[in-house]
Amino acid sequence: MLRIDLPTWSNRAGELAVRKGRAGVLLSFLATLCLGFGPAHAQTPVFQDIFENGVVTDSDYTPGFWTVTLSSSGTAVESGGKLALSASSAATGNIQSTLASPLSGDFNFFDRQLKLSAELVVAGDTAETWMPRGRLVLSSAFAPGRAAPDTLMIGFRAQNNVALSRKIDAPSTDPDANNSAVVSLLGSHAGNSTIGVTGDDIMNRFELILDASRYQLKTFNGGKGAGIIRFTGEHGISRSQWGANGDSALLLEAARMSAAGGTTATATWDNVKVETDATALRAEPFWDFQATFPSGATGTFDYRVWLPSTEPVIRGVILIGPGTGEDFRYFVHDLAAQEAARSIGFALLGYTNEGNMNLWWEYPPFIQSAVQAVLDQAAAVTGHPEIANAPLCITGVSAGAFDSALLAKYWPQRTIAYVPHRGGNVTLAPLPEAMKKVPGLFVVGSKDGNSATEPYTTGEAFRSYRGQGAQVAYAVDWGVGHTARGNQGWEGTMTWFVEVANLRYPRPTVPSTTPGVLPTLIDLDDASGWLGDATVYTAPKTPSVTSPFTPIALYASYGGVVSEASWLPNETCARMYQALTSTDLASRTEIPMQNSVRIATPEQYLDPVPVGQPVIIEVDPREFDNTNALAQVEFFDGATPLGADTAGPVWSREFTPTTSGLHTLSIVATDAVGGKRAAFRTLVVAPDSGSVSAARNWVRY
């Protein structure tokens, strides 16, 4: 059975009911118990407050539940189904306003695993955008966070920065004071930093799962269709340090961290919930480190690496490159990237724009020595020497897209695959023969207005590459601008990396620990792949050739011009490409935005499900059957047909995965007059919870 996340819940008078989501941001807050394997099992709410009766002190279950403590001119207002909590003072600097629950066993994370989730909007004075904070705090005492001796806090700093911190035996210290010796930020092996995001990747919801020793934190942006952040680890709090019996108080706080008075911080909450949970928690910390290049650019640059705890040996590394002036270290926390990397045994490594490993020098000795310096340091800090010799996949956005193509050009022997988002057209001079054998997927945004990366310019690069025989494809992420996320381009990236890695660098191959000994990658024969029609642009953002059902075919069966077609490494990639690139050009806001059918379940970026657990693939025809009735839906797991449904009105198929890893599910819908549409969805499948490999990998702490 799949877990279905509902937008909001209501539990008045002991009855659980679904409440339709209100317009605007839905703010929810949870703590959960599931019986069995991870996300596939039911969650049991033990507390909630959806802020709908206009009385701040009431929860849904208990009148007078909250005790309110405000700063001198702070406010707490429950209106429109939300709680707006502000901290303000004309004279005092660091201040907070708090809603505090009584100490309760409902919030005891030592006796049972809890899941806490919330959507949260933080606002403050423009001149001090980093100073307003919204935070949820578990406390060992009935007291505001600053006064409590022991706290575990998740905090948003505006919408672009998240911190998870603990303090022990430190009354009168703010739980958000990460510059204090008694407050520890959780997550990283090196450094003591919060997790910041850039661009459109703002965070407005979080989920925090806790047990007696470990945690998993996720943050989300509802408009992205994907989790923005996930990091895990050990929280380091012992029961003996946490009061008499491990019970906690639950606090909602708005805090202003300015040293001066006169400014205001506001945290807006909704739908507070507490549930029990049984998600399999793994300790997967990340490492922040620095590296210095031996030649080319001088200086020391910043990197972050994440390793899957499920892999005793790291087989490869996926590099994620940022745009100009950006920092993509936080992309190692991306849920989709983590699960794709896990499925092939790879690490994730994100970097700052300044630390792009000399790729723009276009001089192989500088590039290769810089890349090697970064990998050597990653190997050293993680204790995994094999990383120094690992083969690479690389993706990036804007400047990072150019990084991707440049690495494939100047170190093709080490590059398994590359996916440039919004750019990547390096000098269109003759390509090195070895680069032509590195499969690449150019992904443009249909709304990208950047003159260096818009669809027409990147399309010219694609046509040059294909004209020279390079194994590349040209896909369009419809409805998205100059960003990698927002529709399905990022999802397709992970399919590309997993499929190409399995073809060019199959298990059980692993890197050597002997310095300088690199794995030999398999070159793919052109004729072993597939071909697909490519969208054509004759103006920056105006397509001249599109299709609602992009033709794809085996290489030998393709009827178009081979040198103008997208080259696709296998049928799985071809079906993903068809669903991603096809469009009817209608305007939509719900993912997928490109076409008139969608896979409704499983949901995008669902948490892993175990081998052997049935999954229902259900199709929403949307408006495809408005004119002609739907006649058939065919279902595929990669290249494997799963059968067809010819009798609606519910178009679905049960699928029981027998292998673990990243599965790319796709469908082809056909109407009564033969019109066709396609859709795809990735699904991560974990080893069976009772298997030997699961015991070693998926529950390895």
C-alpha positions in Angstrom: 0.0 0.0 0.0 1.3 3.5 -0.9 1.2 6.4 1.5 -0.9 9.2 0.1 -0.1 12.6 1.6 -3.2 14.7 1.9 -3.0 18.5 2.0 -4.6 19.0 5.4 -6.3 16.9 8.0 -9.1 17.6 10.5 -9.8 15.6 13.6 -12.7 17.2 15.3 -14.7 15.1 17.8 -12.3 12.1 17.2 -13.1 11.7 13.6 -10.4 12.0 10.9 -11.6 13.8 7.8 -10.0 15.2 4.7 -10.2 19.0 4.4 -9.8 20.6 1.1 -6.7 22.7 0.8 -7.3 26.4 1.1 -5.9 28.8 -1.5 -2.4 29.9 -0.7 0.2 28.2 1.4 -0.9 25.2 3.4 1.1 25.0 6.6 1.2 21.7 8.4 3.0 20.3 11.3 3.3 16.6 12.2 4.8 13.8 14.3 4.0 10.1 13.1 3.8 6.1 14.0 4.0 3.6 11.1 4.0 -0.1 11.6 6.4 -1.7 9.2 8.6 -0.5 6.4 9.1 3.2 6.0 6.7 5.3 4.1 4.4 2.5 3.0 2.6 2.4 6.3 -0.1 4.4 7.9 0.6 7.4 10.1 -1.2 7.9 13.4 -1.9 11.5 14.4 -1.6 12.2 18.1 -1.9 16.0 18.0 -2.8 18.8 15.6 -3.9 22.4 15.5 -5.2 23.8 12.2 -5.9 27.3 13.7 -9.5 27.6 12.5 -11.5 28.5 15.6 -9.9 32.0 16.1 -8.7 31.2 19.6 -4.9 31.2 19.8 -4.7 29.1 23.0 -6.8 26.2 21.7 -5.6 23.2 19.8 -7.9 21.0 17.8 -8.1 18.5 20.6 -7.7 20.6 23.8 -9.0 24.1 24.8 -6.4 26.2 26.5 -3.6 23.9 25.2 -1.1 26.7 24.3 0.5 29.1 26.7 1.4 32.3 25.0 4.5 34.4 25.9 5.0 37.5 23.8 7.8 40.0 23.4 7.0 43.5 24.6 5.1 44.5 21.5 4.8 41.0 19.9 1.4 39.6 18.7 -0.3 36.2 18.2 -3.3 36.3 15.9 -5.3 33.3 14.6 -7.2 34.3 11.5 -8.0 32.8 8.2 -6.9 29.3 9.2 -3.4 30.5 10.1 -1.4 31.6 13.1 0.6 34.7 12.7 3.2 35.0 15.5 5.4 38.1 15.7 8.3 39.2 17.9 8.8 42.9 18.2 10.3 45.4 20.6 11.1 49.1 20.2 14.0 48.9 22.7 15.2 45.3 23.1 17.4 43.5 20.7 17.2 39.6 20.5 13.6 38.7 21.3 11.1 35.9 20.9 7.4 35.2 21.1 6.4 31.7 22.0 3.4 29.3 22.0 4.3 26.5 24.4 2.6 23.2 25.1 2.7 21.4 28.4 5.3 18.7 28.8 3.8 15.6 27.3 4.6 12.0 26.4 3.0 12.7 23.0 6.2 14.5 22.1 8.6 11.9 23.7 10.9 10.9 20.8 12.9 8.5 23.0 10.0 6.1 23.5 8.6 6.2 20.0 9.7 7.5 16.6 8.0 10.9 15.8 7.5 12.8 12.6 7.1 16.5 12.8 6.3 18.5 9.7 5.3 22.1 9.0 4.9 24.6 6.4 6.2 27.9 7.6 6.4 31.5 6.2 8.9 33.8 7.8 9.0 37.6 7.2 10.8 40.5 8.7 12.2 44.0 8.1 13.9 44.4 4.7 17.1 45.7 6.2 17.6 42.6 8.3 16.3 39.7 6.1 18.6 37.2 7.8 17.6 38.1 11.3 13.9 37.1 11.5 13.4 33.4 12.4 10.6 31.0 12.6 11.3 27.8 14.6 9.7 24.7 16.0 11.4 23.6 19.2 11.2 20.5 21.3 12.1 21.3 24.9 12.9 19.3 28.0 11.1 22.0 30.1 7.9 24.0 30.0 9.7 27.3 29.0 10.5 29.4 26.0 13.4 28.1 23.9 15.9 30.6 25.3 15.1 29.8 28.9 14.8 26.0 28.5 17.9 24.0 29.4 17.7 21.5 26.6 16.2 21.9 23.1 16.1 20.4 19.7 15.2 23.1 17.1 14.4 23.3 13.5 14.5 26.9 12.3 13.8 28.8 9.1 15.7 32.0 8.4 13.3 33.6 5.9 12.6 31.0 3.3 16.1 30.3 2.1 18.0 28.9 5.1 17.3 26.1 7.5 19.0 25.0 10.7 18.7 21.9 12.9 20.4 22.4 16.2 20.6 21.1 19.8 21.6 22.6 23.1 22.1 20.7 26.3 22.3 22.1 29.9 22.3 25.7 28.6 19.5 27.8 30.0 19.5 31.4 29.0 21.1 30.5 25.6 19.1 31.0 22.4 18.6 27.6 20.6 19.4 29.4 17.3 22.7 30.8 18.5 25.0 28.7 16.4 27.9 30.9 17.2 27.7 29.7 20.8 29.9 26.8 22.0 26.9 25.2 23.7 24.7 25.1 20.6 25.5 22.4 18.0 24.2 22.5 14.4 23.5 18.9 13.2 24.2 17.3 9.9 27.8 18.0 8.9 31.0 16.2 9.7 32.9 19.4 9.1 32.0 22.9 9.7 29.0 24.3 11.7 26.8 25.8 9.0 23.2 26.1 8.3 21.8 24.9 4.9 21.1 27.8 2.6 19.4 27.6 -0.8 19.4 30.0 -3.8 17.3 31.1 -6.7 13.7 29.8 -6.7 14.4 27.0 -4.3 12.8 28.6 -1.3 11.5 26.3 1.5 8.0 26.5 2.9 7.4 23.1 4.5 9.5 20.7 6.5 9.3 17.2 7.9 11.5 16.1 10.8 11.6 12.5 11.9 13.2 11.6 15.3 13.9 8.5 17.3 16.0 8.0 20.3 19.2 8.4 18.4 18.7 9.6 14.8 16.9 12.2 12.8 15.9 12.9 9.1 15.1 16.4 8.1 13.4 17.3 4.8 12.3 20.6 3.4 10.0 21.3 0.5 8.8 23.9 -1.9 5.3 23.1 -3.1 5.8 24.6 -6.5 8.9 22.5 -7.3 7.2 19.1 -7.0 10.3 17.9 -5.2 11.9 18.0 -1.8 14.6 20.7 -1.8 16.6 19.3 1.2 17.2 16.1 3.0 19.9 15.4 5.6 20.2 12.7 8.2 22.4 11.7 11.1 22.6 11.2 14.9 21.2 13.9 17.1 23.5 13.1 20.0 20.9 13.6 22.8 20.7 11.0 25.5 17.6 10.3 27.5 19.5 11.0 30.7 20.2 14.6 29.5 16.5 15.3 28.7 14.6 15.7 31.9 13.2 13.0 34.2 11.4 10.8 31.7 12.1 12.1 28.1 8.8 14.0 27.8 9.0 17.2 25.8 7.1 20.5 25.4 6.4 21.6 21.9 7.1 25.3 21.1 6.2 27.4 18.1 8.4 30.6 18.1 9.0 33.8 16.1 12.4 35.2 17.0 14.3 38.3 16.0 18.1 38.0 16.2 19.0 41.6 15.7 21.2 43.3 18.3 19.1 46.4 18.1 15.5 47.1 18.8 12.8 48.5 16.5 12.4 45.6 14.0 9.8 42.8 13.7 9.9 39.1 12.9 6.8 37.2 11.9 6.3 33.5 11.6 3.1 32.2 10.1 2.0 28.6 10.8 -0.9 26.4 10.0 -2.1 22.8 10.6 0.1 21.7 13.4 0.2 17.9 13.7 2.1 15.3 15.7 2.1 11.7 14.5 4.1 8.5 15.2 6.3 7.0 12.4 8.4 4.0 11.4 10.5 5.3 8.5 13.8 3.5 8.3 16.3 6.1 9.5 19.9 6.0 8.3 22.8 8.1 9.6 24.0 9.8 6.4 25.9 12.9 7.4 27.6 15.1 4.8 31.1 16.7 4.8 32.0 20.3 4.0 35.6 20.6 2.9 38.0 22.9 1.0 40.4 22.1 -1.9 43.2 24.1 -3.5 44.1 23.6 -7.1 47.7 22.8 -8.0 47.6 24.9 -11.2 45.3 27.4 -13.0 43.1 29.3 -10.7 44.7 30.0 -7.3 42.9 30.0 -4.0 41.0 27.6 -1.8 37.4 26.7 -2.7 34.4 25.2 -0.9 32.7 21.9 -1.6 30.2 19.5 0.1 29.9 15.8 -0.4 27.2 13.3 0.6 27.6 9.6 0.7 24.8 6.9 0.8 25.3 4.9 4.0 23.9 1.9 2.1 27.1 1.5 0.1 30.3 0.2 1.7 32.2 1.2 -1.4 31.5 4.4 -3.3 31.4 3.5 -7.0 31.3 7.0 -8.6 30.5 10.7 -8.0 27.7 12.9 -9.4 29.0 16.5 -9.6 26.4 19.3 -9.4 27.5 22.7 -10.7 25.9 26.2 -10.0 25.2 29.2 -12.1 27.3 32.4 -12.0 27.7 33.6 -8.4 25.7 30.7 -6.9 26.5 28.0 -4.4 25.1 24.5 -5.2 26.5 22.7 -2.3 22.9 22.3 -1.0 22.0 20.2 -4.0 23.7 17.2 -2.4 20.6 17.2 -0.1 18.2 16.9 -3.0 15.9 13.9 -2.4 15.7 12.8 -6.1 19.5 13.1 -6.6 20.2 11.2 -3.4 18.0 8.3 -4.3 19.3 8.1 -7.9 22.9 8.2 -6.6 22.1 5.6 -4.0 20.7 3.2 -6.6 24.0 3.2 -8.5 26.3 3.5 -5.4 27.4 7.1 -6.2 28.2 10.1 -4.0 26.9 13.6 -4.6 29.3 16.5 -4.7 28.2 20.2 -5.0 30.4 23.2 -5.3 30.4 27.0 -5.5 30.7 28.8 -8.8 34.2 30.0 -7.9 35.3 26.4 -7.3 34.4 25.1 -10.8 37.7 23.2 -11.0 39.3 25.3 -13.8 36.7 24.0 -16.3 36.4 27.3 -18.1 40.2 27.4 -18.7 39.6 24.8 -21.4 43.1 23.4 -20.8 43.1 19.7 -19.9 46.1 19.7 -17.5 44.6 22.5 -15.4 41.1 20.9 -15.5 42.2 17.4 -14.6 44.6 18.4 -11.8 41.8 20.6 -10.2 39.2 17.8 -10.5 41.6 15.4 -9.0 42.5 17.7 -6.1 38.8 18.0 -5.2 38.3 14.2 -5.4 41.4 13.5 -3.4 40.2 15.8 -0.6 36.7 14.3 -0.7 38.3 10.9 -0.3 40.4 12.1 2.6 37.6 13.7 4.6 35.1 10.9 4.1 37.6 8.0 4.7 36.7 6.5 1.3 40.0 6.4 -0.7 38.2 4.9 -3.7 36.6 8.3 -4.4 39.9 9.6 -5.7 39.6 7.2 -8.7 35.9 7.3 -9.1 34.3 8.0 -12.5 32.0 11.0 -12.8 28.5 12.1 -13.9 28.0 15.8 -14.0 25.0 18.1 -14.3 24.5 21.8 -13.6 22.5 24.9 -14.3 23.6 27.9 -16.4 27.3 28.2 -15.8 27.1 24.8 -14.3 25.7 23.5 -17.5 28.8 24.8 -19.4 30.9 23.0 -16.7 29.1 19.8 -17.6 29.9 19.9 -21.3 33.5 21.1 -20.6 34.2 18.2 -18.3 32.9 15.8 -20.9 35.1 17.5 -23.5 38.3 17.7 -21.6 38.2 14.5 -19.5 35.9 12.2 -21.5 37.7 9.1 -20.3 36.4 9.8 -16.8 33.0 11.1 -17.6 30.1 8.6 -17.7 27.4 11.0 -18.7 26.5 14.7 -18.6 23.2 16.7 -18.4 23.5 20.4 -18.9 20.5 22.4 -17.8 20.1 25.8 -19.4 23.3 26.0 -21.4 26.3 23.8 -22.2 27.1 24.9 -25.7 30.9 24.9 -25.5 33.0 26.1 -28.5 31.4 24.5 -31.6 34.8 23.5 -33.0 35.4 19.8 -33.9 34.6 17.7 -30.9 37.2 15.2 -29.5 36.4 11.7 -30.7 36.2 10.4 -27.1 33.7 13.1 -26.1 31.3 11.9 -28.8 31.0 8.7 -26.8 29.9 10.4 -23.6 26.1 10.4 -23.6 24.8 13.9 -23.0 21.2 15.3 -22.4 20.8 19.0 -23.1 17.7 20.2 -21.1 16.4 23.6 -22.0 13.7 25.6 -20.3 10.8 26.6 -22.6 10.6 30.0 -20.6 14.4 30.6 -20.3 15.1 34.1 -21.5 18.9 34.1 -20.9 20.5 34.9 -24.3 23.3 32.4 -23.7 21.2 29.5 -22.7 17.7 29.9 -24.3 16.3 27.1 -26.3 17.4 28.3 -29.8 21.0 28.9 -28.8 21.3 25.5 -27.0 19.5 23.9 -30.0 22.2 25.2 -32.3 24.8 23.5 -30.1 22.9 20.3 -30.1 22.6 20.3 -33.9 26.4 20.8 -34.1 27.1 18.0 -31.7 24.7 15.6 -33.6 26.1 16.6 -36.9 29.5 15.4 -35.7 28.1 12.1 -34.4 28.0 12.9 -30.7 25.7 10.7 -28.6 23.5 13.6 -27.3 19.8 14.4 -27.0 17.9 17.7 -26.8 15.0 17.8 -24.3 12.6 20.7 -23.3 11.5 21.2 -19.8 8.2 22.9 -20.6 6.8 25.7 -18.5 10.2 26.3 -16.7 12.7 29.1 -17.0 16.3 29.4 -15.9 16.2 26.7 -13.2 16.6 23.0 -13.2 13.6 22.2 -11.1 9.9 23.0 -11.4 8.6 20.3 -13.8 10.3 17.0 -14.8 13.7 17.9 -16.2 15.4 17.1 -12.9 13.6 13.8 -12.7 14.7 12.9 -16.2 18.3 13.8 -15.3 18.3 11.0 -12.7 16.9 8.5 -15.2 19.7 9.5 -17.7 22.5 9.1 -15.1 21.2 5.8 -13.7 20.6 4.2 -17.1 23.9 5.3 -18.7 25.9 4.3 -15.6 24.4 0.9 -15.7 25.3 0.6 -19.4 28.8 2.1 -19.3 29.9 1.1 -15.7 27.8 -1.8 -14.6 27.9 -3.4 -11.1 30.0 -4.9 -9.6 32.7 -2.7 -11.0 34.2 -0.4 -8.3 37.1 2.1 -8.4 40.6 1.0 -7.4 42.2 2.4 -4.3 45.6 2.6 -6.1 46.2 6.2 -6.9 45.8 7.1 -10.6 44.1 3.8 -11.6 40.8 4.8 -13.2 38.0 2.4 -14.3 37.6 1.7 -18.0 34.2 2.9 -19.2 32.3 1.0 -21.9 31.7 2.9 -25.2 28.2 2.4 -26.5 27.6 1.6 -30.1 25.3 4.2 -31.8 23.2 1.4 -33.3 22.5 0.0 -29.8 20.5 3.1 -28.9 17.3 4.7 -29.9 16.5 7.9 -31.7 13.8 10.5 -31.2 12.6 13.6 -32.9 14.0 16.8 -31.5 12.0 20.0 -30.8 13.1 22.8 -33.2 13.4 26.5 -32.3 13.8 29.2 -34.9 13.6 32.0 -32.3 14.8 32.2 -28.7 11.6 31.0 -27.0 9.3 30.2 -29.9 9.3 26.5 -31.0 8.6 25.8 -34.7 8.4 22.0 -34.5 6.8 20.3 -31.6 4.7 17.1 -31.1 2.1 16.0 -28.6 3.6 12.5 -28.9 7.2 12.7 -29.9 8.2 9.9 -32.2 10.9 7.5 -30.9 12.3 4.3 -32.4 15.1 1.8 -32.3 18.1 3.2 -34.1 17.7 0.9 -37.1 13.9 1.6 -37.4 14.0 5.4 -37.1 12.4 7.1 -40.2 13.8 10.6 -39.7 17.2 12.2 -40.3 19.6 10.5 -38.0 22.0 13.4 -37.7 19.2 15.7 -36.5 17.5 13.3 -34.1 18.2 13.0 -30.4 20.3 9.9 -29.6 19.0 7.9 -26.6 21.0 5.2 -24.9 18.2 2.7 -24.4 14.4 2.3 -24.4 14.0 3.5 -20.8 15.7 6.8 -21.7 13.7 6.9 -24.9 10.4 6.6 -23.1 11.4 9.2 -20.5 12.5 11.5 -23.3 9.3 11.1 -25.2 7.2 11.9 -22.2 9.4 14.9 -21.2 9.7 16.5 -24.6 6.2 15.9 -26.0 3.8 18.9 -25.6 0.4 20.1 -26.7 1.6 23.7 -25.8 -1.3 24.2 -23.4 -0.6 26.3 -20.3 -0.6 24.4 -17.0 0.6 24.8 -13.5 0.4 21.3 -12.2 3.4 18.9 -12.9 3.7 17.5 -15.5 3.0 20.8 -17.4 3.8 19.6 -20.9 1.0 17.3 -21.8 -2.7 16.3 -21.3 -2.1 13.1 -19.4 -0.3 12.5 -16.1 0.7 9.7 -13.8 -1.3 10.6 -10.6 0.2 7.8 -8.5 2.9 7.1 -7.5 3.5 10.7 -6.6 6.6 12.6 -7.8 9.6 11.8 -5.7 7.8 9.3 -3.4 9.9 7.9 -0.6 11.4 4.5 -1.5 9.1 1.5 -1.5 10.4 -2.0 -0.8 10.9 -4.8 -3.4 7.7 -6.9 -3.5 5.4 -4.2 -2.4 2.6 -3.6 -4.9 2.4 -0.2 -6.4 -0.7 1.2 -8.1 0.1 3.2 -11.2 -2.9 5.4 -11.8 -3.3 7.7 -14.8 -5.2 11.0 -14.9 -6.4 11.6 -18.5 -6.9 15.3 -17.7 -8.4 16.9 -20.8 -7.1 14.3 -23.3 -10.5 12.5 -23.3 -12.6 15.6 -23.6 -13.1 15.3 -27.3 -12.5 11.6 -28.0 -13.0 8.8 -25.4 -9.9 7.2 -24.0 -9.5 3.6 -25.4 -6.4 2.2 -23.8 -3.5 3.0 -21.5 -0.2 1.0 -21.8 2.1 0.7 -18.8 5.9 0.3 -18.8 8.6 -0.2 -16.2 11.6 1.0 -18.2 11.6 -1.2 -21.3 9.4 -3.9 -19.7 5.7 -3.8 -20.7 3.4 -4.1 -17.7 0.2 -4.6 -19.7 -2.7 -2.4 -20.7 -5.9 -1.1 -19.2 -8.8 -0.9 -21.7 -11.7 -0.3 -19.4 -11.9 2.9 -17.5 -13.0 5.1 -15.9 -10.2 4.5 -13.5 -7.1 3.9 -15.6 -4.6 2.0 -13.5 -2.2 -1.0 -13.3 -0.8 -2.8 -10.3 3.0 -3.1 -10.4 5.0 -5.2 -8.0 8.7 -4.4 -8.4 11.1 -7.4 -8.2 14.4 -5.5 -8.3 15.7 -2.5 -6.3 17.0 0.7 -7.7 15.5 3.6 -9.7 12.6 2.5 -11.9 11.4 4.8 -14.6 7.6 4.2 -15.1 5.9 5.4 -18.2 2.5 5.2 -19.9 1.1 5.6 -23.4 -2.5 6.7 -23.6 -4.5 6.1 -26.8 -7.9 7.7 -27.6 -10.7 6.3 -29.7 -9.3 7.7 -33.0 -5.7 6.7 -32.4 -4.4 9.9 -30.8 -1.6 9.2 -28.3 0.0 10.9 -25.3 2.8 9.9 -22.9 3.8 10.5 -19.3 6.6 9.2 -17.0 7.4 9.0 -13.3 10.5 7.8 -11.4 10.1 5.5 -8.4 12.9 4.3 -6.1 12.6 0.7 -4.9 14.5 -0.4 -1.8 15.6 -4.0 -1.1 13.1 -6.1 0.7 13.1 -5.2 4.4 13.8 -8.8 5.4 16.6 -9.5 2.9 20.3 -9.9 3.6 21.1 -6.9 1.4 18.5 -4.8 3.2 19.9 -5.7 6.6 23.4 -4.6 5.3 22.4 -1.6 3.3 19.0 -0.1 4.1 19.2 -0.5 7.9 22.9 0.2 8.2 23.8 2.7 10.8 
